[in-house]
Amino acid sequence: MPAQNILLPPGTLWNKVTKRTKHALQCGALQSIPTTYELVEQSGISFLVRMLVNLIHKEEAKKRQEEESDGAGKRGNPFLPYEEDLFVADLSETHLCLLNKFNAVDYHLLIITRAYEEQERLLNAQDFVATWVCLDEINGLVFYNGGQKAGASQRHKHLQLIPLPLIPKGPAIPIEPVLASAHFQGAIGTVLVFPFRHAIARLTFPPSAPLPYRVEKTLESYQSLLKAVDLLDDTTLSIGWQQGPYNLLMTREWMLLVPRSQERFEAIAVNSLGFAGALLVRNQEQMAFLKEIGPITVLKGVAIPRQGS
């Protein structure tokens, strides 16, 4: 990608994030959702389980958005136009960065397309350009909820980024200890303790590799992961629409893709972060239920069980 298409000056993103966060909190545009958390151990993973303390602001906003929907039932779009008080930076000619208005994690960022695109469109080179522009500045976990069944709450195409580590102590990402045991056949691997269909790829190029090269290789890995879980064929690729719902996780070192079957298990909703080992519950009853059945049971319930699992 030509360098002139990158609009973010190098070395500036984190400063922009912290300044805009301070401003958005002061003016009330950023409405953080308080949580408490516990660590729930299973299969060598210390799952980070956050419990929401107060969802009233987010639920009121969702109700307003539904009231603003048109007669055809199309939901309103909070990204067109976006709230100026949440704007962080222009990333490229096609993407910009916003604060997540209702964040349960500090400095939760949204990487959105300037023009409207459906969330169920396949990711493309421009999406990965914007992703790497952010990852070059912030060591974070990028994730993508491919469709409503994968936890997407907005139809406007957007990736998300959370700075690492997810919690101060322990692995930067809860699932990292088991990723080390992934078994690879060629470029694609699987993790033994995951009883659901998935695929993982290493991003082995050095950070100093030119951006166009990294984007090209990342796009190839993404498409290989989709093919490995039977979510991509030549027809799907040519029309640019996903073949089914999925979650994608990406760091500077690896990508993980998980096909989805449903949005929630019982009452527990799961998005991409669940497969990173970070789950969200609404109350003590859900917390107790999750502890009783185990987090992996929840993940298996919203994914697609592996053959023999």
For each residue, the residues with C-beta under 8 A, 3 or more apart:
1: 5 6 92 125 126 129 211 212 215
2: 5
3: 6 211
4:
5: 1 2 92 93 94 129
6: 1 3 91 92 129 133 211
7: 89 90 91 92 93
8: 12 13 89 90 91 92 133 137
9: 12
10: 136 137
11: 137
12: 8 9 15 16 89 137
13: 8 16 17 88 89 97 133 134 137 138
14: 17 18 137 138
15: 12 18 19
16: 12 13 19 20 88 89
17: 13 14 20 21 88 99 107 109 138
18: 14 15 21 22 107
19: 15 16 22 23
20: 16 17 23 24 85 86 87 88 99
21: 17 18 24 25 30 99 106 107
22: 18 19 25 26
23: 19 20 26 27 85
24: 20 21 27 29 30 85 86 99
25: 21 22 28 30 32
26: 22 23
27: 23 24 85
28: 25 31
29: 24 83 85 86 99 101
30: 21 24 25 85 86 99 101 103
31: 28 57 58 101 102
32: 25 102 103 104 106
33: 52 53 54 55 57 58 102 103 104
34: 52 53 54
35: 50 51 52 53 104 280
36: 50 51 53
37: 48 49 50 51 167
38: 49 51 287
39: 46 47 48 49 170
40: 46 47 49 290 291 294 295
41: 45 46 47
42: 45 47 294 295 296
43: 178 193 296
44: 177 178 193
45: 41 42 174 175 177 178 193 277 295 296
46: 39 40 41 170 171 174 277
47: 39 40 41 42 174 277 278 279 295
48: 37 39 166 167 174 277 278 279
49: 37 38 39 40 278 279 280 281 287 290 295
50: 35 36 37 104 278 279 280 281
51: 35 36 37 38 280 281 282 283 284 286 287
52: 33 34 35 55 104 280 281 282 283
53: 33 34 35 36
54: 33 34 57
55: 33 52 58 59 282
56: 59 60
57: 31 33 54 60 61 102
58: 31 33 55 61 62 102
59: 55 56 62 63
60: 56 57 63 64
61: 57 58 64 65 101 102
62: 58 59 65 66
63: 59 60 66 67
64: 60 61 67 68
65: 61 62 68 69 75 76 78
66: 62 63 69 75 76
67: 63 64
68: 64 65 76
69: 65 66 73 74 75 76
70: 73 74
71:
72:
73: 69 70
74: 69 70
75: 65 66 69 154 155
76: 65 66 68 69
77: 80 116 154 155 156
78: 65 82 83 101 154 156
79: 82 98 110 112 154 156 158
80: 77 116 156
81:
82: 78 79 86 87 96 98 112
83: 29 78 86 87 98 101
84: 87
85: 20 23 24 27 29 30
86: 20 24 29 30 82 83 98 99 101
87: 20 82 83 84 96 97 98
88: 13 16 17 20 96 97 98 99 109
89: 7 8 12 13 16 96 97
90: 7 8 96 97
91: 6 7 8 95 96 97 111 129 130 133 134
92: 1 5 6 7 8 95 126 129 130 133
93: 5 7 114
94: 5 113 114 115 126 129 130
95: 91 92 111 112 113 114 126 127 129 130
96: 82 87 88 89 90 91 111 112 114
97: 13 87 88 89 90 91 109 110 111 112 130 134
98: 79 82 83 86 87 88 109 110 112
99: 17 20 21 24 29 30 86 88 103 107 108 109 110
100: 103 108 109 110 160
101: 29 30 31 61 78 83 86
102: 31 32 33 57 58 61
103: 30 32 33 99 100 106 107 108
104: 32 33 35 50 52 108 280
105: 108 162 166
106: 21 32 103 163
107: 17 18 21 99 103 162 163
108: 99 100 103 104 105 160 161 162
109: 17 88 97 98 99 100 134 138 140 160 161 162
110: 79 97 98 99 100 158 159 160
111: 91 95 96 97 127 130 131 134 142 158 159 160 161
112: 79 82 95 96 97 98 156 157 158
113: 94 95 116 117 126 127 156 157 158
114: 93 94 95 96
115: 94
116: 77 80 113 156 157
117: 113 121 156 157
118: 121 155 156 157 241
119: 145 146 147 152 154 155 156 157 158
120: 146 147 241 242 245
121: 117 118 124 157 240 241 242
122: 226 232 236 237 240 241 242
123: 127 128 144 159 219 222 248
124: 121 127 128 219 240
125: 1 128 129 215 216 219
126: 1 92 94 95 113 129 130
127: 95 111 113 123 124 130 131 157 159
128: 123 124 125 131 132 215 218 219 222
129: 1 5 6 91 92 94 95 125 126 132 133 211 215
130: 91 92 94 95 97 111 126 127 133 134 159
131: 111 127 128 134 135 142 159 161 218 250
132: 128 129 135 136 211 214 215 218
133: 6 8 13 91 92 129 130 136 137 211
134: 13 91 97 109 111 130 131 137 138 140 142 161
135: 131 132 138 139 140 142 161 250 251 252
136: 10 132 133 207 211
137: 8 10 11 12 13 14 133 134
138: 13 14 17 109 134 135 161 163
139: 135 163 164 252
140: 109 134 135 161 162 163 164 251
141: 161 162 164 166 173 249 250 251 273 276
142: 111 131 134 135 159 160 161 249 250 251
143: 159 160 161 162 247 248 249 250 271 272 273 276
144: 123 159 160 247 248 250 272
145: 119 150 151 152 153 160 247 271 272
146: 119 120 150 152 242 245 246 247 248 260
147: 119 120 150 152 242 244 245 246 260
148: 151 152 245 263
149: 245 260 261 262 263
150: 145 146 147 245 246 247 260 263 271 272
151: 145 148 247 260 263 269 270 271 272 274
152: 119 145 146 147 148 155 271
153: 145
154: 75 77 78 79 119 158
155: 75 77 118 119 152
156: 77 78 79 80 112 113 116 117 118 119
157: 112 113 116 117 118 119 121 127
158: 79 110 111 112 113 119 154
159: 110 111 123 127 130 131 142 143 144
160: 100 108 109 110 111 142 143 144 145 272
161: 108 109 111 131 134 135 138 140 141 142 143
162: 105 107 108 109 140 141 143 166 273
163: 106 107 138 139 140
164: 139 140 141 172 173 251
165: 168 170 171 172 173
166: 48 105 141 162 172 173 174 276 278
167: 37 48 170
168: 165
169:
170: 39 46 165 167 174
171: 46 165 174 175 176 177
172: 164 165 166 176
173: 141 164 165 166 176 251 276 277
174: 45 46 47 48 166 170 171 276 277 278
175: 45 171 178 179 191 256 275 276 277
176: 171 172 173 179 180
177: 44 45 171 180
178: 43 44 45 175 181 182 191 192 193 194
179: 175 176 182 191 200 254 256
180: 176 177
181: 178 191 192 193
182: 178 179 189 190 191 200
183: 189 190 191 192
184: 187 188 189 202
185: 188 189
186:
187: 184 201 202 221 224
188: 184 185 199 200 201 224 225 228
189: 182 183 184 185 199 200 201 202
190: 182 183 194 198 199 200
191: 175 178 179 181 182 183 194 198 200
192: 178 181 183
193: 43 44 45 178 181 296
194: 178 190 191 198 296 299 306
195: 296 300 305 306 309
196: 258 299 300 303 304 305 306 309
197: 229 258 259 303 304 305 306
198: 190 191 194 229 256 257 258 259 275 303
199: 188 189 190 224 225 228 229 256 257
200: 179 182 188 189 190 191 225 254 255 256 257
201: 187 188 189 221 224 225 254 255
202: 184 187 189 253 254
203: 214 217 218 221 250 251 252 253 254 255
204:
205: 209 213 214 217
206: 209
207: 136 252
208:
209: 205 206 213 214
210: 213 214
211: 1 3 6 129 132 133 136 214 215
212: 1 215 216
213: 205 209 210 216 217
214: 132 203 205 209 210 211 217 218
215: 1 125 128 129 132 211 212 218 219
216: 125 212 213 219 220
217: 203 205 213 214 220 221
218: 128 131 132 203 214 215 221 222 250 255
219: 123 124 125 128 215 216 222 223
220: 216 217 223 224
221: 187 201 203 217 218 224 225 255
222: 123 128 218 219 225 226 248 255 257
223: 219 220 226 227 232 237
224: 187 188 199 201 220 221 227 228
225: 188 199 200 201 221 222 228 229 248 255 256 257
226: 122 222 223 229 231 232 242 243 246 257
227: 223 224 230 231 232 233
228: 188 199 224 225 257
229: 197 198 199 225 226 246 257 258 259
230: 227 243 259
231: 226 227 236 242 243 244 246 257 259
232: 122 223 226 227 236 237 243
233: 227 236 237 243
234: 237 238
235: 238 239
236: 122 231 232 233 239 241 242 243
237: 122 223 232 233 234 240
238: 234 235
239: 235 236
240: 121 122 124 237
241: 118 120 121 122 236
242: 120 121 122 146 147 226 231 236 245 246
243: 226 230 231 232 233 236
244: 147 231 259 260
245: 120 146 147 148 149 150 242 259 260 261
246: 146 147 150 226 229 231 242 257 258 259 260
247: 143 144 145 146 150 151 257 258 260 271 272 274 275
248: 123 143 144 146 222 225 255 256 257 272
249: 141 142 143 255 256 257 272 275 276
250: 131 135 141 142 143 144 203 218 254 255 256
251: 135 140 141 142 164 173 203 254 255
252: 135 139 203 207
253: 202 203
254: 179 200 201 202 203 250 251
255: 200 201 203 218 221 222 225 248 249 250 251
256: 175 179 198 199 200 225 248 249 250 275
257: 198 199 200 222 225 226 228 229 231 246 247 248 249
258: 196 197 198 229 246 247 272 275 303
259: 197 198 229 230 231 244 245 246 303 304
260: 146 147 149 150 151 244 245 246 247 263 302 303 304
261: 149 245 302 303 304
262: 149 265 301 302
263: 148 149 150 151 260 269 270 302
264: 267 268 269 270 302
265: 262 268 270 297 298 301 302
266: 289 301
267: 264 282 286
268: 264 265 279 280 281 286 289 290 298
269: 151 263 264 280
270: 151 263 264 265 274 275 279 298 299 302
271: 143 145 150 151 152 247 274
272: 143 144 145 150 151 160 247 248 249 258 275 276
273: 141 143 162 276 278 279 280
274: 151 247 270 271 277 278 279 295 298 299 302
275: 175 198 247 249 256 258 270 272 299 303
276: 141 143 166 173 174 175 249 272 273
277: 45 46 47 48 173 174 175 274 295
278: 47 48 49 50 166 174 273 274
279: 47 48 49 50 268 270 273 274 290 295 298
280: 35 49 50 51 52 104 268 269 273
281: 49 50 51 52 268 286 287 290
282: 51 52 55 267 286
283: 51 52 286 287
284: 51 287 288
285: 288 289
286: 51 267 268 281 282 283 289 290
287: 38 49 51 281 283 284 290 291
288: 284 285 291 292
289: 266 268 285 286 292 293
290: 40 49 268 279 281 286 287 293 294 295 298
291: 40 287 288 294
292: 288 289
293: 289 290 297 298
294: 40 42 290 291 297 298
295: 40 42 45 47 49 274 277 279 290 298 299
296: 42 43 45 193 194 195 299 300
297: 265 293 294 300 301
298: 265 268 270 274 279 290 293 294 295 301 302
299: 194 196 270 274 275 295 296 302 303
300: 195 196 296 297 303 305 309
301: 262 265 266 297 298
302: 260 261 262 263 264 265 270 274 298 299
303: 196 197 198 258 259 260 261 275 299 300
304: 196 197 259 260 261
305: 195 196 197 300 309
306: 194 195 196 197 309
307:
308:
309: 195 196 300 305 306
